[in-house]
Amino acid sequence: MATASGTGHQDPSADVFAEAAAAFGLLAAPARLHIVWALTQGESDVTRLAQRVGGALPAVSQHLAKLKLAGLVRSRREGRRQVYFVDTADQAAVVEAVRLLVGRRAEHGTPAVVPARRLRGL
């Protein structure tokens, strides 16, 4: 671990940065970002999520499985169905980042300063 000059704080390990990058990589897919956004608004089962995000049930289920493996989404069983949610205690920073990024874009109704198509491949 490296120490930031003059602060005495140590940088996280390369493994921590790799895990964080992987989590952000998962959120780079519009469908997954929409799913996390929806779950920041409240818990839901896969059927309602698929209807909300306009995705096929199997595709949304796969996205949820990946988000769950990354620790971004959790689930619990209620009878015969799985209910998915974002644990705001564990993922408060991620939830807030999603709310700010998506929420502000939605409020203003304007495209990002740099169009997404120009950001691809950076």
N, C-alpha and C positions, 0 to 999 in steps of 0.2 A: 504494500500500500504506500502510495506517495502522500506526502504532506503538503498541503497548500502553503505557499510561501507566506510567511508572516502571520498565519492564522493559528497554527498549531493543530488544525483539524486534518484528519487523515481522509484521503479519498477512498471510496469503496473499492473492493477488489475488481479485477477484470471480469470475474464470474458474475458479480452483481450487475455490472454494466451490461453484460451479455444477456442476462435474464430480463433486465428492464427493457433492453432493445427488442427482445423477442416479444414481450408483452405489448410494447408499442407497435411492433410489426403486425400483431394480430388485430390491433385496432385500426390499421391502415386500410382494411377492407371495408368499404361502405356498409355492407350488410352487417358486419360485426359491430361496427361503430353504432349503427342504428339500433341493434339489439341492446347494447350496453346503455345507450341513451334511453331506450324504452324502460329498461330495468332500473335506471336511476329515478324514474317517475313512479315506480312501484313494482312489486313482484308480479310474476305472470307464469302461466304454463306455456308449453311449447305451441299449442294450438292457437292461443290468443296472440302470442308473439309473432307467429307466422302470418296471421291475418294483419297484424299491425304493421309489420315491416314489408309485407307484400312478397314474402318468400314461400317457397315450397316447404312443406313440413319436414321432409328429410334433410333439406339443406339447412334449415334453421336449427334442427336438431344437431347436425354436425358442427355448425358454428358454435352452438352452446357447449358441446363437448370440448372443443378446443379452448374456448374461453374459460371453461371450468378447469381444465388441465393447467392452464396458465395462472389459475388462482384469481382471475378477474370476476368470476361469477360463481355463485354457490347454489345449491339446490337442497330441497327437502321433499320428502314424500308426504303427500296428503291423499290417503286412500290409494286409488289406482293411478294418480297422476303425480308428476314431478313439478314442483313449483320452483322457479328460478328467481334469484335476486342478487343484487350487488350488496355485499357486506360493507356498508359505509364505514364501519369501524376499521376494517382492515384495508379498505381501498378508498379511503376518504380523498386522497390526493388525486387518484385516477378519476374518481367520480366528479370531483370538482373541475378537473381539466376538461373532461368530456362536456360537462354542463356549460363551462365558459366558452369553449371552442364552438360547439354546435349551437348553443343557445344564443350567443352573440350574432353568429351568422344568420340564424333564423330571425332574430329580432330586426336586424337591419335590412334583411331581404336583398342584400347586395352580395355579389361574388367576392371571394377572397381577393386581397390585394394582388396576389400572384395567382392566376388561374391554375387549377389543379393539374391541367394537362401540361403546363410548363414545369411543374414540380416533379413530374415522373422522371425517373432515371437519375435524380440527384443523389 
